[in-house]
Each structure stands twice: as structure tokens, then as C-alpha cells.
């Protein structure tokens, strides 16, 4: 997890924990795999217009926690893990935003493995042969995609944080 993006924040809300869960259930639809449960073969087409998900987020909401991600097809989104708890007559929501490794392992592997190998090769060449300006390309091949990954994750975490605070009338603690 050292190289992967990760963000944690907590906010308070004037709503009760039951109201928080109800509001989250209004905003969160089932994942495609959950929607296919119980359907016969050929009854569910995730790409048809009739089965289009209209929720801004997909995932699962339980009694005191939720695991959701934004509904965007074709692009892996970070998963938002939230825990709802009450303390001192206030309701708090503790949120962790991180990549879901079960869905994003392949993307992260393709996005970082080849550039990481180029960077390691450039550093090895630097140690064995001394400095050569051509080696900066090998390091750049790793730094540029990794920086892009961090920028995209930061943008997505800001979207998720503002969504949760707005829906739950929260204040960041």
C-alpha cells in the first residue's frame, strides 16, 4: 500500500445514524454482480438501455457501514469504505478512500509495472555506468504515469468527499 493512493477523513452530521444509512441507500444502487444475483441466464444485460443504472454510486449499504464506488463505466474508481457511529450525541462518518485491489489490480499492474521496471533499469545503469542524460527517460516513464494516477485519485477523492458531505449535511472534523 506504500505506492497506492489512500485517503482517510471523518465528518460529523446532524442526522441520526439511521437517517445517514437511509440517505446513503437512496443514493447507492446495486453493483452489476449484485443485480445479476437471482436472475436467470440471459435475463440481465448490463449494457442495455432498460437496465441502465441511474444511481450516482454503486455498492452496498449495511446497518452501520457502506462500501461504494462512483458509477462510471470503463474506468476503475476508488472504493469508499464508510463507518457510521454515534459519539457524544453526534453522528460521525469515518471514510477511507482507496483503490479496490480485486478490481484494479490489472490496471495498476499495467499502469505501473513496465514504467517501474524502466525506472529500476535507469537506476541500475546509473550505479554501474555513471550519469547519462538518457537515463532520465527511464525515470520519467515511471514518474509521469504515477503522477497522473495520483492526480486522478486526488480529483476523485475530492468529488467523493464533497458528495458525501453534501448528501449527509456534514462538516469535516
C-alpha positions in Angstrom: 0.0 0.0 0.0 3.0 2.3 0.1 2.8 3.2 -3.6 -1.0 3.2 -3.8 -3.1 6.3 -3.1 -5.1 6.3 0.2 -7.2 9.0 1.9 -9.0 9.0 5.3 -11.3 11.6 6.7 -14.1 11.9 9.3 -17.0 14.2 9.3 -19.9 14.9 11.7 -23.5 15.2 10.7 -26.7 16.4 12.5 -28.5 13.3 11.2 -29.0 10.2 13.2 -27.2 7.0 12.1 -30.5 5.6 10.8 -31.1 8.7 8.7 -27.5 8.5 7.4 -28.0 4.9 6.3 -31.3 5.8 4.7 -29.9 8.7 2.7 -27.0 6.5 1.6 -29.4 3.8 0.4 -31.3 6.4 -1.7 -28.0 7.3 -3.5 -26.5 3.9 -3.9 -27.6 1.3 -6.4 -26.5 -2.3 -6.6 -23.4 -3.4 -8.3 -23.7 -5.3 -11.6 -22.8 -8.5 -9.9 -25.4 -7.9 -7.2 -28.0 -7.0 -9.8 -27.4 -10.3 -11.6 -28.0 -12.4 -8.5 -31.2 -14.3 -8.8 -31.6 -13.6 -12.5 -31.9 -16.4 -15.0 -29.3 -16.8 -17.7 -29.9 -14.2 -20.4 -32.3 -12.0 -18.4 -29.8 -9.3 -17.4 -27.8 -7.3 -19.9 -25.7 -4.7 -18.1 -25.3 -2.7 -21.4 -28.9 -2.4 -22.3 -30.8 0.9 -22.0 -33.6 -0.7 -19.8 -31.1 -1.9 -17.2 -29.2 1.3 -17.0 -28.1 2.3 -13.5 -29.4 5.7 -12.5 -27.6 5.9 -9.2 -24.6 8.2 -8.8 -22.9 5.4 -6.7 -22.9 1.6 -6.8 -22.2 -0.7 -3.9 -23.7 -1.9 -0.7 -25.0 -0.1 2.4 -25.5 -2.0 5.6 -26.7 -1.1 9.2 -23.6 0.9 10.2 -21.2 0.9 7.3 -21.1 1.1 3.5 -18.7 0.2 0.6 -19.5 2.2 -2.5 -17.8 3.5 -5.7 -18.8 6.1 -8.2 -20.8 4.8 -11.2 -18.6 5.4 -14.2 -18.3 2.7 -16.8 -15.0 1.7 -18.3 -12.8 3.5 -15.7 -11.8 1.9 -12.4 -12.9 4.1 -9.5 -11.7 4.0 -5.9 -13.8 2.4 -3.3 -15.2 4.4 -0.4 -15.5 2.5 2.9 -17.5 4.3 5.4 -18.4 3.6 9.0 -21.2 5.3 10.8 -21.0 5.7 14.6 -22.5 7.9 17.3 -20.5 9.6 20.0 -21.4 12.4 22.4 -24.9 12.9 20.8 -23.4 13.4 17.4 -23.2 11.1 14.4 -19.8 10.7 12.7 -18.9 9.1 9.5 -15.4 7.8 9.1 -14.4 7.3 5.5 -11.5 5.6 3.8 -11.0 6.1 0.1 -8.6 3.6 -1.5 -8.3 1.5 -4.7 -10.1 -1.8 -4.7 -7.4 -4.3 -5.5 -9.7 -7.0 -6.6 -11.0 -4.9 -9.5 -8.0 -2.6 -10.1 -5.0 -5.0 -9.8 -4.7 -5.4 -13.6 -5.0 -1.7 -14.3 -2.4 -0.8 -11.6 -0.1 -3.6 -12.8 -0.2 -2.5 -16.4 -0.1 1.2 -15.4 3.0 0.9 -13.1 4.9 -2.3 -13.7 6.6 -1.5 -17.0 7.4 2.1 -16.0 8.7 0.8 -12.7 11.0 -1.7 -14.5 12.3 1.1 -16.7 13.0 3.2 -13.6 14.8 0.4 -11.9 16.8 -0.2 -15.1 17.8 3.5 -15.2 18.9 3.5 -11.6 20.9 0.3 -12.1 22.6 1.8 -15.2 23.3 5.0 -13.1 25.0 2.9 -10.4 27.1 0.8 -12.9 27.9 3.3 -15.7 27.6 6.8 -14.1 25.2 9.5 -15.1 23.9 9.7 -18.7 21.0 12.1 -19.6 19.3 9.2 -21.5 18.5 7.6 -18.1 16.2 10.4 -17.2 13.8 9.0 -19.8 13.6 5.7 -17.8 12.8 7.6 -14.6 10.3 9.8 -16.4 8.5 6.7 -17.8 7.7 5.8 -14.2 7.1 9.3 -12.7 4.7 10.6 -15.3 2.1 7.7 -15.2 2.4 7.5 -11.4 1.9 11.3 -11.1 -1.1 11.0 -13.4 -2.5 8.2 -11.2 -2.1 10.4 -8.1 -3.7 13.4 -9.8 -6.7 11.3 -10.9 -7.1 9.8 -7.5 -6.9 13.2 -5.8 -9.6 14.5 -8.1 -11.8 11.5 -7.4 -11.3 11.8 -3.7 -12.4 15.4 -3.8 -15.6 14.5 -5.8 -16.4 11.7 -3.3 -15.8 13.9 -0.2 -18.0 16.7 -1.5 -20.7 14.3 -2.5 -20.8 12.6 1.0 -20.7 15.9 2.9 -23.4 17.4 0.7 -25.8 14.4 0.9 -25.3 13.9 4.6 -25.2 17.6 5.7 -21.8 17.0 7.2 -18.9 19.1 8.4 -15.3 17.8 8.1 -13.8 17.2 11.5 
